[in-house]
Amino acid sequence: MECKPTIIGIADSTHYLVGMTDAKDNFTALPSLQDVAICTSLSEAKILLKRQKIDTAQLTLQSAYDEMCGLPASAITNQTIYF
């Protein structure tokens, strides 16, 4: 089963979650860490992954604005980033 290092960012949040996503889209901690990491910036998240010998990750950006206004949920944006 393929797992991808993943950074999740939420619109207007000052935190990024760092972990991995498996083939069934379950988000969990990286095997080298006990818990999903919480970082205060995208740069901090990249540094954390570099320290784990990881040089690429999926960046997932989510926004709850549409749902808060009673509209269908916005599409989740995924992008592969290299560092």
Secondary structure, 3 states (H helix, E strand, C coil): CCCEEEEEEECCCCCEEEEEECCCCCEECCCCCCCCEEECCHHHHHHHHHHCCCCEEEEEEECCHHHHCCCCCCCCEEEEEEC
